[in-house]
């Protein structure tokens, strides 16, 4: 199941996975949702802004009785992207285009978590 940041929450994922519905989940999440690991958040600007392609991930246990985990991923593209998923993110590579200072169009390879590709 995929959802956007309007619907994604830790409680929703727990309901889908822990209720033995056998569903996997991936979705973008707003940074102000409760239950998220605040250490795994990227800032939009200022001194905390990360380089494009930076990724950080944390693993949250769904409940004490099971081995189900929820993965929270922060990835910096042109803006920070925050995701929740039930499968572990790994690095992959994607191509991103940009304009050079001379006005020409160029492409670069940017590290990207696999959950971003699954969501897209």
N, C-alpha and C positions, 0 to 999 in steps of 0.2 A: 504494500500500500504506500502511496506517495501523497503527501499533503504539503501545502504551502505554510508559511509562517503564521497565518491566521488561525489555523486549526491545530498545529503541532504543539504537543505538550508532553511532559514526562508521564502524567497520569493517563493520557490516551495510549501511549505506547505500552504502559503496564497492563492496561485493560486488553489490548490486542494480543500481547505475548503471554502474559501470565495466566490468562483465562483459557489457555490451551487452544486458542483459535488457529494455531499454526500459521500465523501471518508474520511476514517480515515487514519492516517499516523503514522508510527513509523520508525525511522532510526537513525543510528549512525551519528555523526556529527564531523567534524574537529573543533578544538578550535579556529582557525583563521577565521572562517566564520563571515561575518558582520551580525549585528542584534542580536547577542547572548548576554546574560547577563554575563559579565565577572566575577561577584561575584559568579557565579555558575559553576566554573571550578576547577578541581583538578590538582595539580602539579604531575609530574611524579617522582620527586625525591627531596631531600633536606628537608628543614624544613617544607615545605607545604605538604609533603606526608601524606596521611590519612591512617588509619587502614583499613584492608580488611573488606568489608561490609559496609563502610561508604557511606551515600547517602545524596545528597543535591538536592533540586528541586526549580525551580522558575517558575512562571506563567506569560506569556506574552500575552497581549490582541492583537488579530489579527487586529482589527480595532475598532474605537470608536462607530460605529453604531450597532455592534452585540455583542453577548455574547459568541463568539467563542474564545477559549484560546488555546495557544500553550504552552506545558510544556517542559521545558528544565531540564534534569536530569543528574546529575553526580554521578557515582557509582565507588567505588574502588574495583576491583577484584585484580588480580595480577598486573594489570596496570589500570590507570583510563579509564573509559568508559563514553562517553558523548552521550546523546540521545536527540532527539526531538520527541515529540508525540502529538497527538490531544486528548489523553485521559489521565486522571490523574493517575500518578503512585502511587502505594501503596507498602508496604513491603510484601514480601513473603520470603520463606526460600529455599535455594538450598544446595546441598551437594557438597563440593569441596574436592578433594584428594590432599595430599601432602606427601612428604618424611620427616620422622622425622630425628633427628640427628643420630640415630642408624641405619638408612637406611631402616626402616620399612615403609610401606605405611599406612596412616591413613586418615580418612575422618572427616571433621568438617561441621557443619551447618553454613552457611554464609547468613546474610540478603541480599536480592536481590529485586530490584524494579520489579514490575509486567511487566513493559515495556520491560525489558530484556528478560523475558520468552516469551512475545508476539513476539519479534523480532527474537529470536532463533527458 
